[in-house]
């Protein structure tokens, strides 16, 4: 782009040196207009570029010996641990689970609205979508509808919604009517514990490496900081780049144990992903 912007200016200098005085004012104006149009085009293209934050994969982590958690990390999976994991690490955990199950999975990164594309049953094309949420409040019908909208857009028939907490009774009924599989924090814990021990340990290390509790800014990909709200007893998360970045998040509600899910849901899930 620099060469394109500089071309009219170089031509102007050349013509001036060759006494082309009549063309110089015109070319100066043309250079200015062309420069601003080029800058505007570059900025528009920059906004259209997808999020390029790299996603660590299973192969990025060293082999972990069975039964030996890494120092400083939790030693086993619990519902409390699943609920402590921040949104981005939870997103990665959902992705990594399908990868260790040898399911072709791809993360589509759109900040906190990202989702996972699956190719189930050795399919070549995407045939399932996974949405996820770390809120400890019950996931409602509105969230399930957003998954159905995404499924229609992607033209897939299978949908999964993974949550660190639970689902409202209305959401469960709505999901059942629309053939959406719900995976609560309790069900996810059961799924993790059904993995081989070495797989459990590897996912545990990957999910809890470093600071896994402080949320990540969806725009800057850095850890957020806790700040006071309007009232002294209220806190919220803000990007460390504030005020240049204005992303904020509410502090999550107090942890609560997810409700148990029916066993037939678990059997359906295991059949779907193998």
C-alpha positions in Angstrom: 0.0 0.0 0.0 2.9 2.3 0.7 4.2 2.0 -2.8 0.8 2.7 -4.3 0.4 5.8 -2.2 3.9 7.1 -3.0 3.6 6.5 -6.8 1.8 9.8 -7.6 4.2 11.8 -5.4 7.2 10.2 -7.1 5.7 11.1 -10.5 5.1 14.7 -9.3 8.7 15.1 -8.3 9.9 13.7 -11.6 7.7 16.1 -13.6 8.8 19.0 -11.5 12.4 18.2 -12.2 11.6 18.1 -15.9 9.8 21.5 -15.8 6.3 20.0 -16.1 4.9 22.9 -14.1 1.3 22.6 -15.4 0.8 19.1 -14.2 2.3 19.6 -10.7 -0.7 21.2 -9.0 -3.1 18.6 -10.4 -0.9 15.7 -9.3 -0.5 17.1 -5.8 -4.2 17.1 -5.4 -4.5 13.7 -6.9 -1.8 12.4 -4.6 -3.6 13.7 -1.5 -7.0 12.2 -2.6 -5.4 8.9 -3.5 -3.6 8.7 -0.2 -6.7 9.2 1.9 -8.7 6.7 -0.2 -5.9 4.1 0.2 -5.8 4.6 4.0 -9.6 4.2 4.2 -9.5 1.0 2.1 -6.7 -0.4 4.4 -8.7 0.3 7.5 -11.9 -1.3 6.1 -9.9 -4.4 5.2 -8.3 -4.5 8.6 -11.7 -4.6 10.3 -12.8 -7.5 8.1 -9.9 -9.6 9.1 -10.8 -12.6 11.3 -9.5 -13.0 14.9 -6.1 -14.6 14.5 -5.4 -15.4 18.1 -3.7 -18.9 18.1 -5.5 -21.7 19.7 -3.2 -24.2 21.6 -3.8 -27.8 20.5 -3.3 -31.1 22.3 0.0 -31.6 20.5 1.3 -28.2 21.8 1.6 -29.7 25.3 4.3 -32.2 26.4 3.4 -35.7 27.3 2.2 -36.0 30.9 2.9 -39.2 32.8 -0.2 -41.0 34.0 -1.1 -40.2 37.6 1.3 -37.3 37.9 -0.3 -33.9 37.7 1.9 -30.9 37.0 3.2 -29.1 40.1 0.9 -26.3 41.3 -2.2 -27.5 39.4 -5.4 -29.2 40.8 -5.0 -32.9 41.1 -8.4 -34.0 39.9 -11.6 -32.7 38.2 -14.5 -31.4 40.3 -17.6 -29.4 39.6 -16.1 -26.6 41.6 -13.1 -26.5 39.4 -15.1 -26.5 36.2 -17.1 -23.5 37.5 -13.9 -21.6 38.4 -12.5 -21.7 34.9 -12.8 -18.4 33.0 -14.7 -18.2 29.7 -11.8 -18.5 27.3 -10.2 -21.5 29.1 -13.6 -23.2 29.3 -14.0 -22.6 25.5 -10.6 -24.4 25.0 -11.6 -27.2 27.4 -14.7 -27.9 25.3 -12.6 -27.9 22.2 -9.9 -30.1 23.7 -12.4 -32.6 25.0 -13.7 -33.4 21.4 -10.1 -33.5 20.1 -9.0 -36.2 22.6 -12.1 -38.1 21.6 -10.7 -38.1 18.0 -13.5 -35.9 16.8 -12.5 -33.3 14.1 -13.3 -30.0 15.9 -12.6 -26.4 14.9 -12.9 -23.3 17.0 -14.6 -20.3 15.4 -13.3 -17.4 17.4 -15.8 -14.5 17.9 -14.9 -13.3 21.4 -17.2 -14.6 24.0 -19.7 -15.6 21.2 -17.3 -18.2 19.6 -18.4 -21.7 18.9 -17.1 -25.1 17.9 -17.7 -26.9 14.6 -17.7 -30.7 14.7 -17.4 -33.4 12.0 -19.2 -36.3 13.7 -19.2 -39.9 12.5 -16.1 -39.4 10.3 -18.0 -36.8 8.3 -15.9 -34.6 5.9 -18.1 -31.6 6.3 -19.2 -29.9 9.5 -22.4 -31.5 10.8 -22.7 -30.3 14.4 -22.3 -27.0 16.3 -21.3 -26.6 20.0 -22.0 -23.4 21.9 -20.7 -22.8 25.4 -21.2 -20.6 28.4 -19.5 -20.1 31.8 -22.3 -18.2 33.5 -23.3 -19.9 36.8 -26.9 -18.7 36.3 -29.2 -21.2 34.6 -28.8 -21.0 30.8 -32.2 -20.0 29.4 -34.3 -20.4 26.3 -32.7 -17.3 24.7 -29.3 -19.0 24.6 -30.7 -22.2 23.1 -32.4 -20.1 20.4 -29.1 -18.4 19.5 -27.7 -21.9 19.0 -30.6 -22.9 16.7 -30.1 -19.7 14.7 -26.4 -20.6 14.3 -27.3 -24.2 13.3 -29.6 -22.9 10.6 -26.9 -20.5 9.3 -24.3 -23.3 9.2 -26.9 -25.7 7.8 -26.3 -28.4 10.4 -28.8 -30.7 12.2 -27.0 -31.4 15.4 -26.4 -29.0 18.2 -24.8 -29.1 21.7 -24.8 -26.5 24.4 -22.1 -26.9 27.0 -22.4 -24.9 30.3 -20.4 -24.7 33.5 -23.6 -24.4 35.4 -27.1 -25.7 34.7 -30.1 -25.1 32.4 -33.5 -23.7 33.3 -36.5 -26.0 33.1 -37.8 -24.0 30.2 -34.5 -24.3 28.3 -34.5 -28.1 28.9 -38.0 -28.4 27.5 -37.2 -26.2 24.5 -34.0 -28.0 23.8 -35.8 -31.4 23.9 -38.4 -30.1 21.4 -35.6 -29.0 19.0 -33.2 -32.0 19.4 -30.5 -30.0 21.1 -28.2 -31.8 23.5 -27.5 -29.9 26.8 -24.3 -30.6 28.7 -24.3 -29.1 32.2 -21.2 -28.7 34.4 -22.2 -32.0 36.2 -22.5 -33.9 32.9 -19.2 -32.4 31.7 -17.5 -33.7 34.9 -18.9 -37.2 34.2 -17.6 -37.0 30.6 -14.2 -36.0 31.8 -14.0 -38.8 34.3 -14.9 -41.3 31.7 -11.7 -40.5 29.8 -8.6 -42.5 30.3 -6.5 -41.3 33.2 -3.7 -39.9 31.0 -6.3 -37.9 29.0 -7.9 -36.6 32.2 -4.5 -35.4 33.4 -3.5 -33.8 30.1 -6.8 -31.8 29.9 -6.5 -30.9 33.6 -3.0 -29.5 33.0 -4.0 -27.6 29.9 -7.1 -26.1 31.5 -5.5 -25.0 34.7 -2.0 -23.9 33.5 -1.2 -20.4 34.7 -4.1 -18.0 35.7 -7.2 -19.9 34.7 -9.7 -18.0 36.9 -9.3 -14.3 35.7 -11.3 -13.7 32.5 -9.5 -12.8 29.3 -10.5 -9.6 27.4 -12.1 -10.8 24.2 -10.6 -7.9 22.2 -7.1 -7.7 23.5 -6.5 -11.3 24.5 -5.0 -10.3 27.9 -6.2 -10.8 31.5 -8.7 -8.4 32.8 -8.5 -6.6 36.2 -11.1 -6.3 39.0 -12.4 -2.8 39.6 -14.9 -1.1 41.9 -18.4 -0.5 40.5 -20.7 2.5 41.5 -21.1 0.9 44.9 -18.2 -0.1 47.1 -19.4 -3.6 47.5 -19.8 -4.2 43.8 -16.9 -5.3 41.5 -16.6 -5.9 37.8 -13.9 -7.0 35.3 -12.3 -4.4 33.0 -9.6 -4.8 30.4 -6.1 -3.9 31.6 -5.9 -1.6 28.6 -8.7 0.6 29.9 -9.6 3.3 28.8 -8.3 2.5 25.3 -10.3 -0.8 25.5 -13.7 -0.5 26.9 -14.6 -4.2 27.3 -16.0 -5.0 30.7 -17.6 -8.1 32.3 -19.7 -8.7 35.4 -18.3 -10.7 38.2 -19.9 -14.1 38.2 -22.4 -15.1 40.8 -21.5 -17.3 43.7 -20.6 -20.9 42.8 -23.4 -23.5 42.9 -23.4 -27.2 42.2 -25.0 -28.1 38.9 -28.1 -30.3 39.0 -27.8 -33.9 37.9 -28.8 -34.8 34.3 -30.9 -37.8 33.3 -28.8 -40.8 32.4 -30.5 -41.2 29.0 -29.1 -37.8 28.0 -25.6 -39.1 28.8 -26.1 -42.2 26.7 -27.3 -40.1 23.8 -24.3 -37.9 24.0 -21.8 -40.8 24.2 -23.5 -42.3 21.1 -23.3 -39.0 19.2 -19.6 -38.4 19.7 -18.4 -42.0 20.0 
